Amino acid sequence: MTGTGKVVAIVGATGAVGQEFLAVLAARAFPVRELRLFASARSAGQRLPFRGEQLPVHPLSERSFEGVDVALFSAGAAVSREHSRRAVLAGAVVVDNSSAYRLDPDVPLVVPEVNVEALRGHRGIVANPNCSTILLVLALAPLHRAAGLRSVVVSTYQAASGAGQQAMHELRESLAASLRGEPAPPPRALPQGLAFNVFPHVDVFLADGYTREEDKLLYETRKILGLPTLAVDATCVRVPVERCHSESVAVALERPLTVEQARALLASAPGLEVVDDPAQKRYPMPIAMAGRDDVAVGRLRAGRVLANGLTFWLAGDQLRKGAALNAVQIAERL
């Protein structure tokens, strides 16, 4: 670490997103003068590598944020609500990866390629959107700017890593047991066994039959795009993929766009990569996007149901752009 730069804190450093924070900060040469790592008491004492050093993990205390410039939170909403205001009072800017502040009207919800202007006038906390929402709005934003969005129908295909490290371990464990011809262990981190299975159950079910994850896609997309009445119908599905989410998206536009026009818009949009040559078996796949910063978009075609419709498929690393990278990009802009 250098003698100049920022004092950065990571809260939830031992989790899947926390460890991705470390990788992204290093890869992007973020100007870190001092890095402080925090996690739960049971993780205290661990050491994590960063730029050739082994940094200790500490439990949070009332004085953890003294002198901190930027605090990256990814330890759940309860921890964020308890400690983020303390960080702000100590002088830090908080970028929070939990759901605690995403729909708070006083807190910006930001994807830098889409609505960086929302950072103006922040009050010390900036919310990082849900991973599936980030991937989605990157593709929706250029289409909306060109032709206006009327409605969105999206189905997500969400990897085990979206539920954390324990879910990733559970997937590997259950796949290995099944391949040995043994019964898979009962699920613990997930509501169903994921080996050789898919299930439409991401987060908790609500009274109207949708899940909280599906509501995030609705309300967060509206807030980020500044479209408070945008119709978004989502179905979120967990699939036996270790890392990277995929989404099937159909949009209705206010004005028609040809497939060629839409492809050109998406190809020139920041954060996106068009991978769209089905004849050569080239289309977005999670296995190809793991560890990548961009979100891949393909299978672009004229819709057959929605007026002025376009249908496409995307895949992106939800630990990277869907979480850690987006948060670090926010910190860079700040």
ABEGO torsion letter per residue (X at the ends): XBABEBBBBBBGAABAAAAAAAAAAAAAGBBBABBBBBBBAAABGBBBBBGGBBBBBBBBBAAAABGBABBBBBAEAAAAAAAAAAAAAAGBBBBBABAAAAABAABBBBBAAAAAAAABGBAGBBBBBBAAAAAAAAAAAAAAAAAEBABBBBBBBBBAAAAEAAAAAAAAAAAAAAAAGBBBBBBAABABBABGBBBBBBEBBBAAGBBAAAAAAAAAAAAAAGBAABBBBBBBBBBBBABEBBBBBBBBBABBBBAAAAAAAAAABBGBBBBBBAAAGBBBBAAAABGBABBBBBGBBBBAABBGBBBBBBBBBAABAABAAAAAAAAAAX
